[in-house]
Amino acid sequence: MKSRAMVVASMLMLVSVFTFANKSNDSQLEVVAQQSKSILKVIYQGTSNGKAVLKVYNQAGEVVFMDRVFTEKGFIRPLNFTGMEKGTYKIEVSTSQGTSVKSVEYGATEETKAVVTTSEASTVKAVHIAKLNAEGKYLIAISNQGENNVTVRIYDGNKNIVSNKRISINGNYGVVYNLKDVVGTPSIEVTDKAGNTTTK
């Protein structure tokens, strides 16, 4: 795991080798899997500059990775789980503002993925929309199997459409939007090809 912090808003293509547990209301910390089967990204949004300590714990509660990151009101940090044992891992970010924790289950197998039936193959399982603590930033994370199409519409505070995009996805998907220049309080609407809509 290379020590590098990236303070950017990044589009993240995901796969289902990671599953997520202990979903909390803490919108400061989000963890999303990547196209590579063993890599995920930690997205942390703070309110001030300073140092953050990133730790990964295994099922026995042992620290298997630790890094110190300088955060300019947040950071995006890749983690590489290649060579790690399958199981539940706890990801913890500590700053002067407090501690945020998420858990992930690492190790979905190729055999498990191979038995997905045709009827299940293009299903959006869940859509998560969260306002991050950083000004104007919103996270959209979609749990999905197979190829799918979703439409993301963004409205300003007067209910005018400021963005309307149809996105093709394959596997899970996540993106951080910077909406600080949108007039009023923005709202986000995500619709899958079956017509199911999630709004925040």
Secondary structure as GFF3:
##gff-version 3
##sequence-region A 1 200
A	DSSP	beta_strand	11	13	.	.	.	ID=ss1
A	DSSP	beta_strand	18	21	.	.	.	ID=ss2
A	DSSP	beta_strand	29	33	.	.	.	ID=ss3
A	DSSP	beta_strand	39	57	.	.	.	ID=ss4
A	DSSP	beta_strand	63	80	.	.	.	ID=ss5
A	DSSP	beta_strand	87	95	.	.	.	ID=ss6
A	DSSP	beta_strand	98	106	.	.	.	ID=ss7
A	DSSP	alpha_helix	110	114	.	.	.	ID=ss8
A	DSSP	three_ten_helix	118	120	.	.	.	ID=ss9
A	DSSP	beta_strand	123	131	.	.	.	ID=ss10
A	DSSP	beta_strand	137	145	.	.	.	ID=ss11
A	DSSP	beta_strand	147	155	.	.	.	ID=ss12
A	DSSP	beta_strand	161	170	.	.	.	ID=ss13
A	DSSP	beta_strand	173	178	.	.	.	ID=ss14
A	DSSP	beta_strand	187	192	.	.	.	ID=ss15
A	DSSP	beta_strand	197	199	.	.	.	ID=ss16
###
